[in-house]
Every structure is written in C-alpha cells, then in structure tokens.
Amino acid sequence: MNTHPEDWDTYTPKQRKEFYGKPFEEQREIINRSYLSLIADKDGNLDTIKILEIIMDLLDRVDEVESTCQRDESYYDH
C-alpha cells in the first residue's frame, strides 16, 4: 500500500511536515483521494474502463509472475 500521496514529489518540506503531523486516518484519506484519478473520469465519477484496464494489467502481471517464477524448496516442504 502506498504511504504517500501520488504527487508527493511536488510537496515542499513544509507540506511534507504538515502531512506527517496529521492523524493516520487523515493521511490515508489524502493518499486515497490522490489516486482517484486512476479510476475516475474528469467529473470524479468511477470510470469502468479505467478500472477494467487496471484489473487486466494486474492479471497480466500475475500470469507473468506465475509463468516465470520457480519455487525452490521451502522450509514448509519438509
């Protein structure tokens, strides 16, 4: 899970200090709101196409990991 807002690189040292001074719940809300553009249109409504694109990308990544990773013997195999 992300621990900083999406635009963290644009924060000034003062803004970063203010961010860290906020309660955890408020920090989480700021972080979550900063990533809404990934799944919302310009009016702030959920964009099902954007959501499906993210899901499809994640499925592709999981398939890639499953097909390229080889599990070595584990402590739990014994």
MOMO-V322019 format. One record per residue. N is the residue number from 1. RES is the residue in one small letter. SS is DSSP state (H for helix, E for strand, L for the rest). OMEGA is omega in whole degrees, 0 to 359 (none if undefined). D_FIRST is the distance of its C-alpha to the first C-alpha in Angstrom with 1 decimal. Layout:
[[N & RES & SS & OMEGA & D_FIRST] [N & RES & SS & OMEGA & D_FIRST]]
This chain:
[[1 & m & L & 180 & 0.0] [2 & n & L & 181 & 3.8] [3 & t & L & 178 & 6.4] [4 & h & L & 175 & 9.3] [5 & p & L & 183 & 11.1] [6 & e & L & 182 & 11.9] [7 & d & L & 184 & 15.3] [8 & w & H & 182 & 14.6] [9 & d & H & 180 & 17.3] [10 & t & H & 180 & 19.8] [11 & y & L & 173 & 19.4] [12 & t & L & 176 & 22.5] [13 & p & H & 179 & 22.5] [14 & k & H & 179 & 23.8] [15 & q & H & 179 & 21.0] [16 & r & H & 178 & 18.4] [17 & k & H & 178 & 20.5] [18 & e & H & 179 & 20.7] [19 & f & H & 181 & 16.9] [20 & y & H & 179 & 16.6] [21 & g & H & 181 & 19.6] [22 & k & L & 176 & 18.1] [23 & p & L & 182 & 17.2] [24 & f & H & 182 & 13.6] [25 & e & H & 180 & 14.1] [26 & e & H & 176 & 15.4] [27 & q & H & 180 & 12.6] [28 & r & H & 180 & 10.1] [29 & e & H & 179 & 12.8] [30 & i & H & 179 & 13.4] [31 & i & H & 182 & 9.9] [32 & n & H & 179 & 10.1] [33 & r & H & 182 & 13.7] [34 & s & H & 181 & 13.3] [35 & y & L & 181 & 11.7] [36 & l & H & 182 & 14.4] [37 & s & H & 177 & 16.7] [38 & l & H & 185 & 14.9] [39 & i & L & 182 & 16.3] [40 & a & E & 176 & 19.2] [41 & d & L & 184 & 22.6] [42 & k & L & 179 & 24.3] [43 & d & L & 179 & 25.5] [44 & g & L & 178 & 22.1] [45 & n & L & 178 & 22.8] [46 & l & E & 181 & 20.5] [47 & d & L & 185 & 21.6] [48 & t & H & 179 & 21.9] [49 & i & H & 178 & 22.6] [50 & k & H & 180 & 19.4] [51 & i & H & 179 & 17.5] [52 & l & H & 178 & 19.7] [53 & e & H & 178 & 19.3] [54 & i & H & 179 & 15.6] [55 & i & H & 181 & 16.3] [56 & m & H & 177 & 19.2] [57 & d & H & 179 & 17.4] [58 & l & H & 177 & 14.8] [59 & l & H & 177 & 17.9] [60 & d & H & 180 & 19.7] [61 & r & H & 178 & 17.1] [62 & v & H & 178 & 17.2] [63 & d & H & 180 & 21.0] [64 & e & H & 179 & 21.1] [65 & v & H & 180 & 19.3] [66 & e & H & 183 & 21.5] [67 & s & H & 183 & 24.6] [68 & t & H & 182 & 24.2] [69 & c & L & 176 & 22.8] [70 & q & L & 181 & 25.5] [71 & r & L & 175 & 24.9] [72 & d & L & 179 & 27.2] [73 & e & L & 181 & 28.8] [74 & s & L & 174 & 26.6] [75 & y & H & 185 & 27.7] [76 & y & H & 179 & 27.4] [77 & d & H & 184 & 29.9] [78 & h & L & none & 32.7]]
